[in-house]
């Protein structure tokens, strides 16, 4: 079935739902599990120092979130490998999955209406449309 599963993870309740699904699939399949957090840097920054500051703050924020995810997985006897990447969120998830031969991407969704997606966009919608591997959408939030 699946050999490598990637969970798009940002620490939100929706990505926690995706992480739970990824952990359970990994327990069933015995495959590799990876959590990928993507930080979207601004297209235009005032200074290099501004970007450096954003990168530093993002690393601090996501190291804690990803560490919590590793602990959750370990509590279910699953090894979770984490990655923090910078770039456009949807594009980066799809590219990272393709370059690293993932069989499945697990994403969470806010459950937005069609109008909300049209106005605001959706990472999960982007991943579904552009991924070259299977995509599992974990609906709802984990409480």
N, C-alpha and C positions, 0 to 999 in steps of 0.2 A: 504494500500500500504506500504509505509515505515514509520517506527516509529523513527528510529535513523539513522542519516546520518553522516558519518565522511568524512571530506575533508583532504587529505594529503596536508599540506601547508608549504611552505618554503619562501614565499614572492616573488618568481620569477613570471614573466609574465605568465608562464604556470600554476602555482598553483593559480594565481589570476583568471585565466579562470575557473579552477575547483571550486574555491570559489564562483564565480558568479553563476555557475550551481547549486551548493549546496544551495545557498541562494534562487534561484528561485524555486527549488524543495521544499524547506522548506516552502516557501510562499504558494505554491499550496497544499502541504500535511498537513501542520500544525504540522510537526514532530520536533524532537530535531535535532540541528545542532552542530557539534563539529569540530574544526580544530585541527589537530595534526601535530606538528613539531617534527621531529626526528633528533637528532644530532648524527652523526657517530663518535665515539671516536676512536683513533688509536688502532690497535691491540697491538702495543708495544710502550710504552712511556718510555722516559729516566728516569723520576722521577715522584713521586706522585704530586709534585708541578706543573709539566708540565700539567698533566691531570686536576688538580684543576684550573689552569689558563685557559685552554680550556673550561671548564665547565662554569666558570665565564663569559668569553667572549661570549660564546654561549647564555647564559641566557640574557645578555644585548642585543645582536643582536635580538634574537627571541621575547623577551618581547615587543620590539618596533614593530616588524612585526606583531605579534599576536594582539597587541593593535590596530594597523591599521585595521586588519581584523575585529575585534569586532566593530570598528566604522563604517566600510563599511556595515556590517550586520545590525547594529542598524539603519543606514540611510534607510534601507529597512524594518524596523520594525521586524527584526528577531533577536532573542537572540542567540548568538554564545558563546559556551563554548570552552575554549582553553586548550591544553595540550602540555607540552614540555617534551619529553622523550628522553632518551639516549640509543643508540644501533644501530645495523645494520638497515638501513633505511627500506628496503623491509620487512625483517623478523619482525621488530618491528611494522610496520603498520598492517601487517596481524595478528600478535598475539594480539595487542591491540584491533583490531576490533572483533576478536573471543571472547576474555575475557570479553568484554564490550557489547556483543550482538548487534553489529551494523548490520543493514539490508543492508546498501549500503556504499561502499567506493567510493569517487569521487577523481580521480587523473588527473593531467594534463600530457601532453606528449609533448616532443620536436618535434615530427614528424620525428624522425630519420629514415634513411634507414635501411634495414635489415643488411647491412654490419656494419653500425655504431653501431647498437644494439649488434651485435655479438662481436665487438671489445670492446665497452665501457659498455655494459650492460644497463639495464633500470629498474628503480624502478617500473614504471607502468607495464612493462612486468612481473616482479616478482609478483606483487600484483595480476594481472589477473590470473596467473597460480596457486597461492597458497591460495588465499582468499576463505573462505567458504561461503561468502555472495556475493551478486551482486556487480559488479564493473562498474562504469561509467567512461569512459575516455573522458575528455574534450580536444578536439584536438585544436592545435594552441595556440596562445598567446593572452592575453588580452592587447589591446593597451591603 
